[in-house]
Amino acid sequence: TAGVETMTCIHAIESGMEHYVDLVALVLRDLRNAAGLIDSTATNMNSNTTSAGEEFIRGSLSMLDMINAIPNALLDFESDLRAKLLKLRATLRPALDVTLELGDGPKSRTLLGLSIAAHAARSRKLATFLDKVADAAVKHSLDGSIIPVGAEHMNALTRSLEKFVYDTLLGRVSLELKGISTSEVWSAKPAESAYKLPTFSAYPQERMTNAGEYLLSLPQHLDNMHDDDLAR
């Protein structure tokens, strides 16, 4: 169609991005169910919820790389797409002007002219779209996305991944602290150790030691996520 179906191609790209995000969402849902993750925004905790293991927690942190890559990948993709559209406009716009202005007059016999004449309404929308892309390029404006629907789905994917990581990290905190007010977390008997440790009147149980070690490492993970958000 010599470029007349450009809008259809863009809609197909957005549809593909939406399909990709939906597939990742299904994977995240299955992972959430497999690990028994809680929803960090929920007010009540399911009684059969279990804590994610260390390996699962480390695996979820690897998603931070994906979270960081999405905005840059989207920006690079749109930049490349914008360059191709501007190149297409340079050859397509004159033909659009000539063919659309002729109306019911003599038709162009080129493939491009015939395609434009056969889809006049669609061609007018394409001309308007290409002009908007060109104007934004001249003004160096990045306010409007060329693929707004696709960009929104990718942003939604970023939010879903971030929530998954938060739920993995904070879920263990909620579980460790669940029922702590009524549990016996201190013991008068010291835990066996190969090291010479000071003596105290009370000693934490292993559960409290593990929870404390995890809580000490948690700010580092959350700070990394916060720094990545600021960088984006």
C-alpha positions, 0 to 999 in steps of 0.5 A, spaced: 500 500 500 506 504 499 505 506 506 498 508 506 496 503 511 501 506 516 496 507 521 494 500 521 501 498 522 501 502 528 495 499 531 498 492 530 504 494 534 500 497 540 496 490 539 502 486 540 504 490 546 498 489 549 498 481 548 505 481 551 503 485 557 497 480 558 502 474 557 507 477 562 501 478 567 498 471 567 505 469 568 506 474 574 499 471 577 501 464 576 508 466 580 504 469 585 499 463 586 505 458 586 509 462 592 503 464 596 504 471 596 500 476 600 497 483 597 501 488 600 495 493 599 490 488 602 487 489 609 486 482 611 491 476 610 489 469 608 490 464 613 494 459 609 499 464 606 506 462 606 512 466 606 516 466 600 523 463 600 530 466 599 531 464 592 524 466 590 526 473 593 532 473 590 529 472 583 523 477 584 529 482 585 532 480 578 525 483 576 528 490 577 532 489 571 526 489 567 523 494 570 529 499 569 529 496 562 522 498 560 522 505 560 529 506 556 526 500 551 520 504 550 523 511 549 528 508 544 523 504 540 519 510 539 525 514 537 526 509 532 519 509 530 518 517 529 525 517 525 521 512 520 515 516 520 518 522 518 522 519 513 515 516 510 512 523 511 517 526 506 515 521 500 508 520 502 506 527 504 506 530 497 502 524 494 497 525 499 496 533 498 496 532 490 491 526 490 486 528 495 486 535 492 484 532 486 478 529 489 473 527 483 478 529 478 483 525 474 486 520 478 494 518 479 496 511 476 501 510 481 500 505 486 501 510 491 496 514 488 491 509 487 492 507 494 490 514 497 484 515 492 481 508 494 482 510 502 481 517 502 478 518 509 484 514 511 489 517 507 486 524 510 487 521 517 494 519 516 496 526 513 494 529 519 497 524 524 504 525 520 503 532 520 503 531 528 509 527 528 513 532 524 510 538 528 512 534 535 519 533 532 520 540 530 518 542 537 522 537 540 516 535 544 515 528 547 509 529 551 505 525 546 506 518 545 506 515 537 503 509 540 499 511 546 495 505 548 502 501 547 505 506 552 500 505 557 500 498 557 508 498 558 507 503 564 502 498 567 507 492 566 512 496 570 507 498 575 505 490 576 512 488 576 514 493 582 508 491 586 510 484 585 517 485 588 514 489 593 509 484 595 515 479 595 519 483 600 513 486 604 509 479 605 515 476 609 515 482 614 507 481 615 508 474 616 514 474 620 510 479 625 503 476 624 501 474 631 508 476 634 504 480 640 501 473 643 507 469 641 513 467 646 519 470 642 524 470 647 527 464 651 531 464 658 536 459 655 541 461 650 542 458 643 547 453 642 553 457 638 560 455 637 562 462 639 563 465 645 557 470 646 555 475 652 550 472 656 543 475 657 537 474 661 533 473 655 535 470 648 531 471 642 528 465 638 531 463 631 525 466 628 526 473 631 533 472 629 531 470 622 526 476 622 531 481 624 536 479 619 531 480 613 529 486 616 536 489 616 537 487 609 530 490 607 531 497 607 537 496 602 532 493 597 527 498 597 532 504 597 535 501 590 528 501 588 527 508 590 533 510 586 531 506 580 524 510 580 528 517 581 532 515 575 527 514 571 
